[in-house]
Amino acid sequence: MEAIVFTDPVVKDGNITTSRGVGTAIPFALELISQLEGEVKARQIKKSIVS
């Protein structure tokens, strides 16, 4: 079996969500919020921190 390497900042595969490193902390956190609280909540938080 070979690994499939993605260059996306955040990748979700089934129950696993991962990111490329410290530089992707905000997109990673927003993805987790989206999964746990919904897309609307993630958009609200994104709007409040990225002006």
CORQUIHU-V235420 format. One record per backbone hydrogen bond with DSSP energy under -0.5 kcal/mol. CO is the residue of the C=O (numbers start at 1). NH is the residue of the N-H. Records with the same first field share a line. If there is no record, write none. Layout:
# CORQUIHU-V235420
CO->NH + NH
This chain:
# CORQUIHU-V235420
3->5
9->20
11->18
13->16
16->13
18->11
21->24
22->25
24->28
25->29
26->30
27->31
28->32
29->33
30->34
31->35
32->36
33->37 + 38
34->38
38->42
39->43
40->44
41->45
42->46
43->47
44->48
45->49
46->50
49->51
